[in-house]
Amino acid sequence: MRTKIRPFAALLFLLALVLIVMLARPIKAWAANRAKITDPHEGQVYIYDGFDWIWMTPLEGVPVNAITEHDFRWDGTSPEYIGDHYTAMRGVDVSEHQHEIDWKAVKESGIDFAFIRVARRGYSEGGLFEDEYYAENIRGASDAGLKVGVYFFSQAINVQEAVEEAEMTIRLLAPYQNRISLPVVYDWEKIYDDSSARTAGLDTQTLSDCAVAFCETVKSAGYTPGVYFNRHTGYYGFDLTRLEEYVLWFALPEAKFPSFYYATDIWQYSFTEQIPGINTPTDVNLYFQAKS
């Protein structure tokens, strides 16, 4: 027996079809428009810059840090690298502020290397000054069996001054060249507590030009160049795309791991560790070298 479709029901069915057709078009347009909406942070990473959490667009071609908090075991105040991809030497960096050092005791405490300040530029008038203990420290550290590198505390404001600093470093190292097995480092630091510092307001272009000039000058003399920076200067000061071929030394004390987005070679993890043989609180570092 055939079922008769009542006229009213048929009308409702037709109205429903019309309604579906009418709604389909705006829904389809809404879906198409939504597909065009992109994540405003697409291609960015969320990082802590030392002051706040921010979205940052990574620099193209700059290697990313693969070291994590899980790669360390802490013994009191000192981290031990337990990851699989690097070997890690432990070392100090010192200047005349540490006065006389018993380098034999330093070596026996488990320290593998030392970075020694060779000279500095003043931040107010820009004068150049030898570190009073640089020669004694180079001899003492190398005689004790430590690997030795050096750094120059820079306040250069142009390329000419950076080259002058590099040439001074080369001259001071001439009698000790065979004792230097680690990098010669450009240590430019922002003076935060004195707005009258001659380097205040130095732009990224100039700062990077100075770093490259220093590094290329010491490289031409046969040394391995490096650049030191803290988190803020690493993100906002230097153009890291220009420093990739140099050893990078990153300062982040009192942290659980070197939580900088980009890959670095040396992590300064403390400013205040007590090291046998050194009478004052000392900067201590881990130097990561990739396993072959």
Stockholm file with secondary structure:
# STOCKHOLM 1.0

chainA/1-292         MRTKIRPFAALLFLLALVLIVMLARPIKAWAANRAKITDPHEGQVYIYDGFDWIWMTPLEGVPVNAITEHDFRWDGTSPEYIGDHYTAMRGVDVSEHQHEIDWKAVKESGIDFAFIRVARRGYSEGGLFEDEYYAENIRGASDAGLKVGVYFFSQAINVQEAVEEAEMTIRLLAPYQNRISLPVVYDWEKIYDDSSARTAGLDTQTLSDCAVAFCETVKSAGYTPGVYFNRHTGYYGFDLTRLEEYVLWFALPEAKFPSFYYATDIWQYSFTEQIPGINTPTDVNLYFQAKS
#=GR chainA/1-292 SS CCCCCCHHHHHHHHHHHHHHHHHHHHHHHHHHHHHHCCCTTTTCEEEECSSSEEEECCCTTCCBCCCCGGGEEEETTEEEECCSSEEEEEEEEECGGGCSCCHHHHHHTTCCEEEEEEEEECSSSCCEEECTTHHHHHHHHHHTTCEEEEEEEECCCSHHHHHHHHHHHHHHHGGGGGGCCSCEEEEECCCTTCTTCTTTTCCHHHHHHHHHHHHHHHHHTTCCEEEEEEHHIIIIISCGGGSTTSEEEEECTTCSSCCCSBCCSEEEEEEEECCTTCSSCEEEEEEEEECC
#=GC SS_cons         CCCCCCHHHHHHHHHHHHHHHHHHHHHHHHHHHHHHCCCTTTTCEEEECSSSEEEECCCTTCCBCCCCGGGEEEETTEEEECCSSEEEEEEEEECGGGCSCCHHHHHHTTCCEEEEEEEEECSSSCCEEECTTHHHHHHHHHHTTCEEEEEEEECCCSHHHHHHHHHHHHHHHGGGGGGCCSCEEEEECCCTTCTTCTTTTCCHHHHHHHHHHHHHHHHHTTCCEEEEEEHHIIIIISCGGGSTTSEEEEECTTCSSCCCSBCCSEEEEEEEECCTTCSSCEEEEEEEEECC
//
